[in-house]
């Protein structure tokens, strides 16, 4: 959560910082602030409550702040309500140290009490102010360098953080440190950049460095020096970002979410092309040999949010095709249970950003137990990608909207690819079935394109649901997993209460919530379960529900039951989630638009959950 940017170079810093923050506003938009060093050496701090545009207006697009070195922040509140006082950057009492922070400092109250005893005063409710003043305390106590001061503070701080700090005594320098919160650094044409995510600096450079856990760096004009926790210099190799800078722009769409919905055919095609060669799946680049696949006894899938829903779908597909037991775990619960994991198992961690705090913690827990790990992530060089034994990169490109669409779809496809390959290697399917499944996955992009061409009907339907109070999504098997994601899309961007239920569970309590006009969306893509789900929909209708059915072409008898029906092209039923989720994404989007809401930046949510 929260977005950090920093710049030191040969141009005015503030406009560049604001531009970077605009690319990171999906990480937090409660408040924002800038700190820029002017020609006289003074550090000027400007902060504003609310969206970034308020800060931009306050600084005339950054033009009101002179100086070529600065840091900026857009906030998602954790400690302290959204306010100008609590907004970053924060300063030491005498303005000697100014900094921004992403993460949570767990022992901030203990550190604050210590600093109060040392005579420090506090103006905010944030843990960040404590961190900045702790750095200032050690800087003055030991009369050392910024690296020394930050190192001392890092040893005392418990929790997660990405810090970017400027010192009054060190003009045109920015110091950064990281533990468990994302941060990247970039260099181009004598200028240096720091950010919490790639889109912020993609416009300026594709040459980035990933700073490791418990490492520091000093940014000067055109150079970056890295240090370990002992203060010793260490070497880093740059990584070239392949994403196109235009991929982080709206490209004529009203919202990033709609743009990213339309990018799904390409994202799926790119992901498929990355592992399918001459009609055969090749997982050699991710380090999974046939021998290793044959030796896997069980798969544990660990994820949060939409990635968890992708894993839920994968459970059905992998077990049915590859005949391997699969357990799906919420990452936030995984490490707080007594784990009885098979040493011959495989832990698959699914995360768009590769920085999800709970998923990263689960990865480390699995590795500490000596169990093989495979990451399905979208960001090259992210923490989960670096620490997992094997990596399957989804090629969704940058995803800006808080509500995931194309990243989720590529996660689904990645899991389906693994299911097909595991099934073939373990002898659960024959060669003809194997090639047929690969060929069918290749048709998914074109079929998604066909669904998108009929979106006006869905827009009309969604506009009629803008005043809904409750929506229920029901399905069985894979359709239940699809329902989970459809419900999440509805609630997170439209703020309408929605729930997903396994259709057979309705009679165990949930059906009591059905009233006249309650929207119930039934997902019916699994032919063996079709009639049973229709029966559950009829039960809802008899209690006054308004029914929508989502099914494949050919099931026209659903129109006798449902009030509104949308169809998806036929595909192998194992892959139905990749098609069925598209109408649900569109409905969630159009309901949000009809309600006049900010689709890309839903309240109380941030894109990457990098704190517990």
N, C-alpha and C positions, 0 to 999 in steps of 0.2 A: 504494500500500500504506500501511498505518498509518492511524489515524484521529485527527483533531485536533478538539477543541471548545474554545470559549472563551465566557465570559459576563461581562458587567458590567451591573448593573441594580439593581433595588430588592428583589430576593428573595435568599434564601440560594443561593449559587452551586453548591455541591457537588452537591445532588440534581439540579439541572438539568444539570450536567456529566455526571453518571453516566447520566442518562436519554439524553442525546445520544450518549454513548459506546456505550450499548446498541444504538442504531440504526446504529452504525458498526462493530460488532464483526466484521462480515464483512470488514472491511478489515485486520484483524489481531487475534490473540488469544493472543499469547505472554506478554504482560504488560500492565499498565496502571498509570496514575498520575494524581494530581491535584495541583495547586498552587493554594492559595486564600489570599487576603490577609485576615487577621482585623482586628478593630476597632482593635487596637494598631498596625497597620501592618506586622506581621510576615507573611512568606509561609510558610505551612506546606505541606510536601510530603509526600505519602503515596504509596507505590508498592507493587505486589504482583506476583509472578510468577504466570502462569497466566491463567485466564479472568477476565473482568470481575467475576464474582460474588464472587471472593476479595477484590478491592478494595472492593466494596460492603459485604461483611461486615466488613471491617477498619475502615470508616468509618461503620458503622451506617447504610448507605444514604445517606451524605453528611451525616447530621445531626451527626456528630462534628466537622465542619469548619465553623467560623463564617466569615462574610465574604460579601460580595456581588460579588466580582470573582475570577475564576479561570480556569485553563486545564486541559485534560485530554488524555489520549492513550491509545490502545490500539495495541499494537505488533505488527508483523510483522518479525521480526528480519532485519537485513541485516548490520550490523557488530556483532559480539559476540553471544554466545549469549543465549537468554532467561534473564534473571535480574533480581533486584530492583535490582542496581547498574546494569545496562544499561537498565532501564526508564526512560521519560520521566515527568515533566519532569527536566531537568538544570539544574544551578546553577553559577554562577561560584564561585570559591573562598570569597568572603566573603558569598555569598548576595545580591549586588547585582542580578544578572540571573538570571531563571529562565525557561526556555523549553521548548517542544516542537517537533518537527520531523518532517516527512514528506519522503522523498526520499533521495538519495545524494550526499554531498559527495566528489567524486572526488579532490580534492587535500588530503584531511583530514590525511594523514600529514605533508605539507609544512607545513601550518598548525600542526599539533600540535608539530612540532619547533621552530617559531618561538616558540610560546607557552611551551614548556618553557624555552627560553633566557631568556624574560622572567620566569621564576619561577613560572609556573602549574603546578599539580599536577593529575593526572588520576586519577579513581577508576573509570572505566568503559572499555570497549573501543569505545565508539560514536563515530561521526563527529558526532553531535548535540552531545555535550559540547564538542567542539572548536568548533563553530559558536557556542554560547552564550558560551564563554570568549573567543572572538574578538570578539564584540559587546562584551563587558565591557572588553576591552583597548582598543578604540577609543573607548569611552565615557569611559574615564579618561584616555586619552592626549590627546584633543582637548578635553576638558571641555565637550563639546557636548550636544546633545539626544539622546534615543533615536533619532530619525530620522537624525541625523548618524551615530551609531554604527552603526546597521544598514546605512546606505548604504555606509559604508566597508567593512563586512564583506562585503556583497553583491558589491562590486567584486573582492574577493580570492577569493571562493568559486567554484570550478568544479563544475558538476554541477547537480542539480535539488533544489529545496527548497520547502516551504511552512513558514514559521516563525511561531510565535505566542509573544510574549515579554512578560514583565512586569518592570518596573524598580522597585527599592525606593524610589527618589526620586519616583516618579510613581504615587501611589495611585489606584485605581479607573480605571486605563488599561491597555489591552492594545495592543501594537504587532505588526503582522503584515507579512510580506513573502513574495513568491512568485516562483519561476522554475520553470516547466515542471511543477509539481505542483499539483493542484487545490486551490482554496480559495474559499469563498463567505462573504459577510458579510450579516447581516440586522439590521434595525431594527424595533422594535415597542414602542409605549407606553413610551417613555423607557428602553428596554433594548436592548443590542446583543449580537449573537451572531456567532460565527465557527465554521466547520466545514469539513471536507474534502469533505462531500457533503450534498446536500439533506435526506435523511431525518432527519439529526440535529437540524435546527431547524424542520422542517416543522410540528411541533406548536405552535410558538411564533410563527412568522411566515411569510408567503408573499412578503414584500417583501425581495428580496435584491439584493446587488451582486456582480458578478464582478470581482475584482481582476485586473488584467492582468499580463503577464509583466514582471518587473523593476519592479514597483510596490510601494508600501508603504501602510499605513493605520494610523491611530490610532483606537481605539475608546474612547469615553467614554460615560457614561450618556446614551443617546438620540441620539448623534451619531457620525458616522464622517467622518474627514478623510483624503483620499487624497493621495499624494505620488508624484512620479516619482523616478528615480534621482538627480536633482540636488537633491532635497529641495523642489522647488516643488510647491505645492498644485495638484491637478487635479480636474476635475469628473467625476462619474459619475452615470449615470441608473439608478434601480432597475428591476429586472425582477420581474414578478409570476409566481410559480410556480403553475401550474394544477393540479398534482397534489393529490389529496385526501389529507389527513393520515391518514385511515384506510387508505389504500393501503399504508402502511408498517407496518401491524399484521398479525398472523396471522389475525385474523377467525375464530377457532375451529378452524383447521387446526393439526395437530400441528407442522408445519414450514412455513417460508416456501416451500420448494421445492414442496411439494404445493399450497399456495395459488396459487403462480405458474403451476404447470401448469394449474390450473383457470381461471386468468385469461386463458389464451391465446385462447379464442374472442372475448372482448371486445377484447383487445389487437389482434387481427387486424382485427376489424370497425372499430375506431376508426382504425387506420392506413389501411385501405382507404377509409373515409369521408372521410379528410382530403384525398384526391386525386381521388376519383371523384365527378363531379357530372353528374347526368342521364345516367348510363350511359356517360360519357366520362372518360378520364383527363386531368387538368389539372395539368401540372407548372409552370405559370407562377409560382407562389409560390416555387418553388425556383430560378427564374431560367433554366430550360432551355427555350429557344424551339425551334420546329420547325426553323428554319434551322440552329441550333447542333447539334441532334441529327443532321441530315443531313450536317453537315460533319465528324463524328467518324470518324476512320479506324480506331481501335483502342481497346479499353478495357483498362486495367490495374486489377485489383482487388487492394487491399492490406489485409491484416487479420492478426489474431492469434487463436489459440484457436478458440472456437466461431464467431466472426465469420469466420474463415478458412474454416471448413467451409461456412458460408452462401455465401461467395464461390465455393467450389468447385462447389456446386450451381448457382449463378448462371451460371457459365461454360457449362455444358451448355445451360441454358435460353436465354441470350442468343444464343449462337452458333446454336442450332437455329432460334429464332424470328426474330431480327433480322438474322442473317447478318453479324454483326460479329465480327472476331477478338477473343478475350478471353484475357488472361494473368492468372493468379492468383499473387500474390506474398506470401510471409510478410513482414510488416512488419519483423521483426527482421533479415531478410536484405536487404531492399530497398535500403537506403542504403549497404550495404557491398559492393556489386557495381558493376561498370562498367555503367551504365544506358544502354541504347540505346533511348531513348523517342522516339516520333514526336511532333513538335510539335503535330500535329492530333489527338493522342490525348486520352483522358479518363482521369484517375486517380480511381478510386472508392475511398474509404477507409471501412471499416466498423468501427464501435466502439460498444459499448453506452454506455460512460461518456463518450466524447468526450475522454478524458484519457489513453488508453493511450499510454505513452511512445514505444514503437517506431512506432506508427501516426502519432502526431503528428510525429515526426522525419521519417517518410516523406512526409507532407504538405508539410512545409517544404522537403524536397529537391525534390519535384515542382514546387512553386511557384517555387523558385529557378531551375528550368530553363524556366520560362515555360509550363508545361503546365496546362491547365484541371483543376480539382479539384472533386469532388463528395463530400460527406460523408454517410454514412448513420449517424446517431447517435440516441441516445435521450434525451439530456440537453440541454435548451435552454440556450444560453449557454456550453456547455463549450468548451474550448480548440480542439478540432478544428472544432466548429461555427462558432466565431468566425473562424477563419483560412481555412477552405475558401471557394472561390469560390461554390459552391452547396451547399445543405443539404437533405436529405430526412430529416425528423424521424420516427422510428418512435414510435408512441404506446403503448409498453408500460407506461408508468408506472414507479414505483420498483421495482427488482428487488433484493431483499435477499439471497437465497440466493447463495452463492458460485457454485454450478453454475447457469449460465444456462439458462432455458427459454423464457419468453415474449419476452425480448429477441432471442434467436436466431430464434424463429419470425417475429417482425415484420421482422427483417433479411431472412429468406427471402422474405417477402411483398413487401417494398420492392424487392428485386432482381427479382422476377417482374413487378411493376408496370412497372419500367423496361424490362424485356425486351419486354413487350407494347406499350408506347408507342413504343419505338424501332422495333419491327417494323412498326407501323402507319405511322409518320412516314416511314420509309425504304422503304415500299412492299413489304415482305416478306410481309405478310398483307393480305387484303382486309377490307372493312368488316364482313361477316358473321362472319368468323373473329375479328376484333377484339372485336366485341360479345359473341360467345360466350365468349371467354377472360375478359373482364371479369365476365360473369355467373357463370362457373364459380368465379372467385376469391371472388365473393360468397357461394358455398355452403360455403366452407371452414370458417367458424366453427361452423356447425351440424353439419358432419361431424366436427369435432374433439369437439364435445359428445357425439356418439354414441359415439365411441371411449372417452371418459372414463366413460361409463355401463357399460362392460364391464371396468372395471379390476380387479374381484375375481379374474377368471381370471388376469390377469397377476400379481397379488399371490401367488396360489397357485403359479404357475410360478416366480416369483422366489425364493420361500421355499425351493424345492428346490435353488437354485443358490448358496445362501449359503456353502457350503464349497468352491466352485470355486476352482481355482488359476489357470486360464487360460481366456480367452474370446476367440474370434475372430469378427469381423464381416466378412462378405464381400458384395460386390455389384458390379455393372457400371454404368457411366455415372452417372446421378443416384443410383442405388442405392449406388454406391461413396461418393459424397459423404455420403449418409445414414449409411453405415456408420462413417465417420470421427467423426461427432458421437455416434452411439450408443456407440462404443468409449470416447470421452472421458467421456461421462456415467458409464459403468461404472467406469472406473479412478479418476476424480477423487473420487468419493464412497464407493465400496465398497472401494477399495484392492486390488481384484483386478486382476491383470495382464491387460490386454486390448489387442488390436490390430485394426486395420481393414486389409483388403487388397482390392485389385481382384481379383475372383474368378479371373480368368484368370492371375493371377500366382502362384497357390498352387503350381503345379508347378515354379516356379522357386526352390524352396527352402523355402517356408513350410510345406508339407504335411508336412515331416519333423518338425514340432513336434506333430502330432496324435497323441494317445494315447487309450487307452480312457477314455471318459467326458468327453473334452474338449468343452466346449460351443462349437458353431459356429452362429452366427446368420446366416442368409441373408436378404438383402433382395431382394425380387422384385416390383418395381412397374412395371418397364419391359417391356412385352409382347415387344418384339423381342429382348430379351436373356434372357427368362424361361428358356427351355429350356437355354441355355448355363450359367446359374447353377445350375439344378437339377443338371446334370451335375457341376458342381464340388462341390456338396453331397454327391452320391452318392460321389464320390471320397473325401471326408472320412469319410463313414459307413463305407465299406469298411475304413477304418483305425481304427475304433472310436469315432468322434465321436458325440456326442449332438446331434441337429439340431433347431434351431428355425427355422421359416420365417415370414417376415413378408411378406404379399402382399395383393392386393386381392380383394374378394369375386368369386367366379367361377372362381378358380384352385384348385378343390378337389382336383385331382389331386396337389397338393403333399403332401397327407396320406398318400399312399402312400410318400413319401420321408422326410418330417420326423417327428420324435417329438412335436413340439408346434408348432401353427400358430396364429397370430393374424392376423386380417383387418382391413383398413381399407376404408372406403367407396371406391367408384370415383370418380375425378376425372380431369381431363386429366392425362396422365402428366408434363407439365412441372411440375405443382404437387404431385406425389406426396410430395415431401420434407416438406411442411407437415403431412401426415397421418401419414406413416410414422414421423416422429420421436417422436410422442406415446407409442406403446407402448414405445419405447426409453427415453424419459425415465422412464416409470413403472417399468420393469424395474430401471433403475439405482437409482431411489429405493427400491423395495421390497427389493432385495438389501442396500442399505446399512442399512435399518431392521432387516432380519432379522439382520444382523451386529452390531447394537447400536451403530452408529456415529452420530456427530453429523452428520446430513445437511447442515445449512446451513453448517457450519463445518469442512470437511475439513482434515485436517492439512496443514501447510506451504503452504497456498494462501490467497490473499486475493482479494477481488472484483475490484478494479481494479489492473492492473499499471502503476503510474505511475512505475516506475524500470526501467532497462534490466537 
